[in-house]
Amino acid sequence: MQRAWLREFNALGLQLRPAAARLITDFLSVCEDPQQMAETLVEFTKNYLRSRQGAVDAFIDADTIKAVLECMNEASVEHGGAMNTQEAARQGIEALDLGDGVHIYDVTTEVTPFEYRTATKEWAPSLQPATILPGPDVKAKIYQDRYHLLLQRILLEHKFVMEEEAANGGLLPGQKVLTKVGSLQGNPGTKITFGLISRMQDSSARRWTIEDLHKVYPVELEVEASNHLLTDGSFVLAEGKLEGGSFRIQNLDVPAAVKRATTLQKDLLPRQVFGGTLTDEQLKVLEESEPSNPEGFYVVLCEVHLDSVRVLDKLSDLFQGYEQAGPPTGYVFMGSFCSSPFLPTAEGVRLYRDGFERLKFMMRNLANHIQNGTRFIFIPGPNDPGAPLLPKVSLPGYLTSDLAKDVANVVMATNPCRIRHFSREMVFFRHDVLRLLRRHEVVPLRERDGGAASAAHVRNEMVRFLLDQAHLVPLPLEQSNVLWAYDHTLRLYPLPHAVFIGGVSQGFDDVYEDCTFCSVSPFSREAEFYCYHPIKDLLEPCDVPDRAG
């Protein structure tokens, strides 16, 4: 019998350690159908390994077999039928190592770049791994990947049809024809095209070009203003005609974002695009667990200056308030963590570490937080140590007074940071991008009636623009300082459930295409912060009141 079931493992390239083989022999010797159970055991073992490390190890040890058998035994006790038992065991195995359902991703190592392959019409992991020092072709690939992503999204709802397809199959009512920039030449009449609009580098005047992967044309703008925000270095839908070698634009717009549910249903984008190696089965288990875990929430703060006595007092009040009322799932602290730029001198290092020492002293007394498993997540800001590049790496231990070693559940995260709460996806980003957008306008932003844009309209358009562009910093590369090979870490496709951007601007929140957007104002200014409940999709603006007396 042992040879028969051993072949089940060997056929898939799995080799059992002697202790693991003895465990399986003992288990199968009491089964009614050892051969059938051996096949089931092989499948469950593979699922277990994938759930723990994202891959199947060729050598199986006794600890692995023990864990699998425990799941199967628990399932057989709790469920009656064989199919129910196997399904319960599968779910138990998939749920292993999912912990409390919270996964925090380092975007530099745990977010895989995906690209759209037009030949097979599918999304697949990029063949080029991300590296700090890529070749010059990677710079062009940034815009190539963004172009394919947004073009695929434009065609997703069939409101636009490519010109070559319309010529062969005709149009449905309400559909519009989309002409590639490279196909404008020798194609008379008014056309709608899609491409990158950018300012001419060698021109002192405000002159623009539009381009796609194969052609670039200078632009003559007949549009004097727009009720939608449009910036240099963004992708646009332009309506006009080619005359004398220039494209005369009569109408200019941004390709609209698509709801997350529509993207997942129609574009078949892998859920692993967001980050991590969780399988679809594991993500399903997490999603099914949400109704029984509705109370988790996150406290989000920005500009937490640890060198300020007032800020530390407010933090102490905040901690004590949640210590008594009930700790959150996590705190997200976005920098900068010092009121002045970090200086790489002995004195600068001492001052920076002192702030984290004071914070460490406060956090050690939060017994309920520690018992609850509350995470303390730190995202570096512009004044914190590190090169001014995006993404920005996490703060090192020696500058944070080894806070992550001395206090449980402290996470030094990258900027941006991605967090998966069960199946809900959240993006946190510390950058003053909202303040920069209007500096790079192609045409002035106006209200629909042509009047000056109100503050509310400006905020709404900033939210819309970032999500429409599916990117956290849709600006020219010289303005965004993006590491070329890591541009994928700044993308917002499919739309996450929530996006938080910390900056020096006034805080506000909005909902666009079912995506919750929040601009988090400095905590150091008015002690304001946000409380977000991912499962309930509830966002609450909060503040820390002044102490009585």
PAGU-78049 format. One line per 5 residues: number of its first residue (from 1); for each residue x, y negated, z negated of C-alpha. Coordinates in steps of 0.02 Angstrom, whole numbers. Example, Ala and Ser with C-alpha at 12.3 -4.5 7.8 and 13.67 -1.06 7.14 Angstrom:
1> 615,225,-390  684,53,-357;
//
This chain:
1> 0,0,0  140,-119,-44  212,-110,132  42,-149,209  11,-310,116;
6> 195,-359,122  177,-362,312  43,-497,291  172,-613,214  316,-564,328;
11> 210,-590,484  200,-776,441  382,-793,396  352,-793,208  477,-702,98;
16> 433,-655,-81  554,-662,-225  558,-496,-321  462,-567,-471  328,-639,-354;
21> 312,-471,-265  283,-381,-432  146,-504,-480  56,-476,-315  73,-287,-331;
26> -6,-290,-504  -147,-403,-441  -189,-304,-285  -184,-137,-376  -348,-180,-464;
31> -437,-253,-311  -575,-157,-221  -508,-205,-48  -320,-238,-68  -290,-268,118;
36> -427,-400,132  -372,-482,-29  -192,-484,32  -245,-583,186  -342,-704,76;
41> -194,-721,-42  -77,-765,102  -194,-903,161  -216,-974,-14  -28,-972,-42;
46> -1,-1074,116  -134,-1199,62  -55,-1213,-109  116,-1253,-37  43,-1383,81;
51> -49,-1465,-63  109,-1478,-166  240,-1528,-38  155,-1552,130  243,-1401,206;
56> 256,-1213,188  415,-1149,105  484,-987,175  530,-919,3  389,-890,-122;
61> 433,-882,-307  337,-812,-455  276,-983,-517  190,-1015,-350  101,-846,-354;
66> 50,-872,-536  -33,-1039,-494  -126,-965,-344  -187,-815,-444  -246,-926,-585;
71> -354,-1027,-464  -425,-868,-389  -462,-792,-561  -547,-951,-621  -653,-955,-464;
76> -705,-773,-484  -765,-808,-661  -863,-966,-617  -940,-907,-453  -1036,-751,-405;
81> -1023,-709,-219  -863,-671,-128  -882,-818,-10  -920,-935,-155  -770,-867,-247;
86> -654,-893,-100  -720,-1068,-67  -704,-1116,-250  -527,-1047,-253  -483,-1145,-97;
91> -550,-1305,-172  -457,-1273,-333  -294,-1247,-239  -321,-1401,-131  -356,-1502,-288;
96> -191,-1449,-367  -67,-1591,-385  -200,-1722,-344  -189,-1778,-525  -314,-1915,-570;
101> -346,-1957,-388  -229,-2107,-381  -86,-2109,-256  33,-2256,-238  137,-2257,-79;
106> 309,-2328,-48  281,-2399,126  465,-2381,174  468,-2192,147  289,-2128,133;
111> 200,-2213,278  230,-2121,441  223,-2224,602  90,-2164,723  72,-2214,905;
116> -66,-2199,1034  -18,-2088,1181  -115,-2145,1333  -77,-1986,1432  -163,-1871,1308;
121> -275,-2005,1228  -226,-1957,1052  -137,-2028,901  23,-1939,854  172,-1969,739;
126> 304,-2076,822  453,-1984,895  569,-2121,831  594,-2116,642  601,-2285,556;
131> 776,-2349,519  849,-2509,449  961,-2539,600  862,-2487,755  908,-2515,936;
136> 851,-2672,1031  712,-2574,1118  620,-2561,951  585,-2749,952  488,-2732,1114;
141> 402,-2576,1047  324,-2680,907  216,-2773,1032  192,-2619,1140  119,-2523,992;
146> 10,-2671,939  -52,-2691,1117  -103,-2507,1133  -184,-2508,961  -292,-2661,995;
151> -333,-2612,1174  -390,-2442,1116  -498,-2527,984  -573,-2646,1113  -627,-2499,1223;
156> -692,-2398,1075  -869,-2468,1075  -882,-2473,1266  -921,-2659,1270  -774,-2679,1390;
161> -724,-2566,1533  -555,-2571,1620  -566,-2639,1798  -504,-2478,1880  -636,-2375,1788;
166> -774,-2498,1831  -727,-2485,2015  -751,-2297,2009  -899,-2276,1894  -993,-2441,1887;
171> -1053,-2536,1735  -1189,-2510,1608  -1300,-2657,1557  -1205,-2776,1442  -1032,-2709,1483;
176> -891,-2824,1538  -742,-2789,1649  -568,-2805,1573  -425,-2841,1693  -244,-2810,1644;
181> -128,-2961,1651  -21,-2862,1773  -171,-2843,1890  -215,-3028,1904  -102,-3058,2053;
186> -200,-3045,2217  -361,-3023,2119  -465,-3182,2151  -606,-3246,2043  -636,-3269,1858;
191> -569,-3125,1754  -565,-3073,1572  -393,-3012,1521  -309,-2954,1362  -132,-2996,1309;
196> -9,-3081,1194  -15,-3270,1191  146,-3353,1139  232,-3520,1150  369,-3546,1280;
201> 534,-3541,1188  625,-3662,1305  488,-3792,1310  480,-3945,1197  297,-3969,1245;
206> 162,-3853,1181  157,-3737,1330  98,-3558,1322  112,-3391,1410  4,-3235,1414;
211> 79,-3064,1442  49,-2878,1432  170,-2732,1454  208,-2770,1636  180,-2953,1677;
216> 189,-3128,1602  108,-3287,1667  116,-3468,1609  -50,-3531,1543  -148,-3690,1577;
221> -268,-3712,1432  -434,-3791,1476  -493,-3747,1300  -469,-3895,1183  -535,-3816,1022;
226> -610,-3654,957  -724,-3601,816  -609,-3450,792  -431,-3456,727  -300,-3416,860;
231> -113,-3421,829  52,-3407,918  105,-3224,930  -71,-3153,924  -169,-3046,1047;
236> -316,-3129,1132  -457,-3103,1256  -440,-3240,1387  -564,-3283,1524  -502,-3381,1673;
241> -424,-3369,1846  -250,-3360,1919  -208,-3516,2019  -37,-3562,2087  56,-3440,1976;
246> -28,-3500,1814  -176,-3425,1724  -305,-3561,1690  -398,-3512,1531  -578,-3570,1516;
251> -623,-3467,1363  -516,-3393,1226  -564,-3269,1090  -493,-3137,972  -533,-2951,997;
256> -654,-2912,855  -617,-2785,720  -713,-2622,713  -788,-2550,555  -688,-2414,471;
261> -826,-2284,490  -836,-2317,678  -647,-2301,697  -638,-2135,605  -786,-2067,702;
266> -740,-2122,878  -551,-2145,879  -506,-1984,786  -364,-2074,698  -277,-1959,571;
271> -313,-2009,391  -127,-1988,355  -95,-2153,447  -125,-2242,282  16,-2149,197;
276> 65,-1989,107  49,-1809,160  -120,-1762,90  -213,-1643,204  -388,-1674,270;
281> -450,-1540,150  -370,-1628,2  -444,-1794,55  -614,-1711,66  -593,-1645,-111;
286> -549,-1820,-170  -700,-1895,-82  -816,-1764,-157  -747,-1805,-330  -792,-1991,-319;
291> -972,-1979,-386  -908,-1903,-547  -772,-2037,-566  -860,-2203,-532  -786,-2306,-674;
296> -606,-2331,-618  -552,-2511,-586  -398,-2616,-553  -344,-2783,-625  -253,-2885,-492;
301> -141,-3033,-535  -20,-3142,-435  126,-3255,-483  150,-3181,-656  294,-3289,-720;
306> 375,-3192,-861  486,-3340,-906  333,-3441,-957  273,-3434,-1137  96,-3481,-1082;
311> 91,-3339,-956  152,-3213,-1084  20,-3272,-1208  -115,-3251,-1076  -49,-3078,-1031;
316> -53,-3028,-1214  -235,-3084,-1227  -276,-2991,-1066  -195,-2830,-1127  -279,-2838,-1296;
321> -448,-2873,-1217  -440,-2717,-1110  -360,-2618,-1251  -521,-2644,-1349  -649,-2643,-1208;
326> -575,-2499,-1110  -414,-2495,-1008  -417,-2505,-818  -352,-2373,-698  -210,-2490,-657;
331> -140,-2666,-663  -69,-2734,-501  56,-2872,-538  111,-2968,-384  264,-3080,-398;
336> 351,-3190,-410  396,-3141,-587  499,-3297,-619  450,-3479,-595  612,-3518,-503;
341> 703,-3420,-366  813,-3279,-430  999,-3320,-433  1122,-3174,-418  1232,-3238,-559;
346> 1263,-3170,-733  1148,-3303,-806  1016,-3275,-672  1013,-3088,-705  1001,-3115,-893;
351> 855,-3236,-877  764,-3119,-758  788,-2967,-870  731,-3064,-1024  559,-3087,-948;
356> 537,-2900,-925  605,-2867,-1100  466,-2975,-1171  338,-2885,-1064  406,-2716,-1119;
361> 383,-2765,-1301  199,-2805,-1269  164,-2648,-1168  234,-2529,-1298  89,-2570,-1415;
366> -49,-2524,-1292  -95,-2353,-1363  -263,-2340,-1273  -183,-2387,-1107  -53,-2252,-1126;
371> -182,-2123,-1176  -290,-2174,-1027  -144,-2155,-907  -157,-2336,-849  -31,-2379,-715;
376> 68,-2541,-714  113,-2580,-534  239,-2717,-493  251,-2790,-317  396,-2911,-282;
381> 364,-3088,-222  464,-3219,-126  564,-3281,-277  609,-3106,-337  773,-3015,-300;
386> 793,-2940,-128  813,-2994,52  671,-3103,123  616,-2964,240  455,-2866,263;
391> 424,-2740,197  514,-2787,38  590,-2648,-66  543,-2619,-247  629,-2707,-391;
396> 782,-2612,-458  785,-2544,-635  934,-2643,-694  844,-2808,-657  680,-2755,-737;
401> 763,-2698,-898  725,-2516,-854  541,-2548,-886  491,-2397,-781  596,-2283,-890;
406> 543,-2351,-1059  355,-2372,-1029  243,-2235,-962  160,-2252,-792  256,-2406,-733;
411> 276,-2408,-544  398,-2524,-455  312,-2536,-286  357,-2606,-116  281,-2760,-36;
416> 159,-2724,41  95,-2584,-69  -36,-2455,-21  -143,-2368,-152  -266,-2227,-122;
421> -398,-2214,-259  -479,-2046,-223  -526,-2075,-40  -532,-2266,-53  -387,-2358,28;
426> -320,-2523,-39  -181,-2635,26  -91,-2761,-86  22,-2893,-8  116,-3040,-86;
431> 143,-3170,50  91,-3348,86  28,-3297,257  -138,-3388,236  -45,-3552,216;
436> 59,-3518,372  -79,-3471,494  -142,-3646,534  35,-3709,568  39,-3596,720;
441> -132,-3632,797  -146,-3619,985  -294,-3738,984  -371,-3832,837  -499,-3739,732;
446> -671,-3820,734  -847,-3783,677  -970,-3716,805  -1040,-3891,831  -865,-3960,867;
451> -844,-4045,699  -694,-4029,583  -680,-3857,505  -742,-3846,326  -640,-3761,191;
456> -762,-3615,189  -750,-3595,378  -559,-3598,371  -558,-3462,238  -680,-3353,334;
461> -579,-3372,493  -417,-3327,406  -496,-3166,343  -571,-3127,512  -408,-3164,604;
466> -300,-3048,499  -424,-2904,511  -458,-2936,696  -272,-2930,731  -257,-2774,621;
471> -97,-2844,547  -46,-2930,385  70,-3056,472  12,-3083,653  141,-3219,685;
476> 298,-3231,793  436,-3117,729  551,-3263,689  418,-3326,568  372,-3160,488;
481> 545,-3081,458  477,-2906,491  600,-2762,498  571,-2704,676  556,-2518,640;
486> 437,-2546,493  306,-2653,578  183,-2508,559  182,-2535,370  96,-2704,397;
491> -45,-2640,508  -226,-2633,456  -299,-2499,567  -414,-2420,528  -477,-2556,412;
496> -443,-2509,230  -581,-2523,103  -499,-2675,23  -357,-2797,60  -280,-2907,-75;
501> -161,-3047,-26  -74,-3142,-164  -13,-3318,-133  -10,-3497,-193  -177,-3539,-111;
506> -342,-3552,-201  -421,-3384,-237  -572,-3326,-140  -652,-3166,-78  -750,-3112,74;
511> -819,-2957,160  -790,-2931,346  -840,-2774,441  -867,-2684,276  -689,-2724,219;
516> -670,-2818,55  -541,-2957,69  -471,-3053,-79  -349,-3197,-90  -276,-3192,-265;
521> -225,-3361,-337  -76,-3384,-457  -106,-3316,-631  23,-3443,-693  -92,-3586,-642;
526> -263,-3553,-721  -244,-3374,-786  -363,-3313,-651  -367,-3135,-586  -481,-3010,-500;
531> -558,-2848,-560  -597,-2721,-423  -700,-2561,-438  -657,-2458,-282  -794,-2326,-297;
536> -929,-2454,-334  -853,-2574,-207  -872,-2713,-335  -755,-2863,-344  -762,-2982,-493;
541> -667,-3146,-514  -608,-3163,-694  -499,-3272,-803  -419,-3270,-974  -500,-3402,-1086;
546> -397,-3515,-1197  -376,-3459,-1376  -494,-3538,-1502  -419,-3677,-1605;
//
